[in-house]
């Protein structure tokens, strides 16, 4: 059996991206022996797990501090397993805090052992939002960096890491904006509107945001807004979502489902959405869904975040297009009343759909970068590491 490839993802969005990259690599380079850490989608692609991905699903500065010892022990254990398996390549996908810690420890261990295994990370740190100094840490510990956004490789010019733009898979997953049909509800000024709730894929996000969204829904209905509500979610928080909705007394009034098809159906029929800040806002923008973005975290994490993060760049579509595609309500601003008012404003805006369609077209063109497909761009970016025999793969950085 050929030398394995170690691959790691830390949350559902990373799991989906990593699985897509696994497929792209196998399409060009043939069947691979995958080991590492991932979720259901990576397991379906043949991943042999070395640890449970749920151990990495931590959000917020304070939560990371609380779990530091566990994460440190996990990193040490994975370093030992990587050295024992001696893979031809180590790939990490998102989960940036843990991934760079793992890369640093692995690089030190390999140097002491006079070994080299190339380390490639997918999803560049959002240094354009906060912490530009982080690019030096990534360059020091990585051999390759795969960037989803076209402006990111330039941040690593002159540093000892090969940064490549691979496009964003969602830019090919959605229809071209010019072909997006208006739904029956979108074509009418009257009648029931379709509202999509997207409270996040982490338990902490769902626990903080979904109750606020449901309270906003109550306000909208009390004011006479007729709404058909869907909530596409992911399996790891489905039970929590159902429990919160049941506790609120409106579980029977919301269609809750999981899976890619359910999400796409929601995107193709929604008139408006409320979403947690994250990758999902890029998906909604690419599908031309108007809406409002919100986020809440612990008081300590919010305090630190406000001092480190450029809040204008938190919402991905806003940062990429340089304009307010979505209004953003953070922490104490993300009240049920504010969410309800914003949704009402969007529903009353006759130009909301046309503006959303224009934004979707601009984002699609930007994130495809002229490539034929995401798979082709990934395979091309991986050439330096997968077309080199492991025996010849000596590093100048080791």
Secondary structure by P-SEA (a helix, b strand, c coil): ccbbbbbbbccaaaaaaaaaaaaaaaaccccccccccccaaaaaacccccccccccccccaaaaaaaaaaaaaaaaaaaaaaaaacccbbbbccaaaaaaaaaaaaaaaaaaacbbbbbbbccccccccccccaaaaaaacccbbbbcccccccccccccccccccccaaaaaccccccccccccccccccbbbbbbbccccaaaaaccaaaaaaaaaaaaaaccccbbbbbbcccaaaaaaaaaaaacccccccccccaaaaaaaaaccccccccccaaaaaaaaacccccccccccaaaaaaaaaccccccccaaaaaaccccbbbbccccccaaaaaaaaaaaaaccaaaaaaaaaaaaaaaaaacccccaaaaaaaaacccccccccccccccc
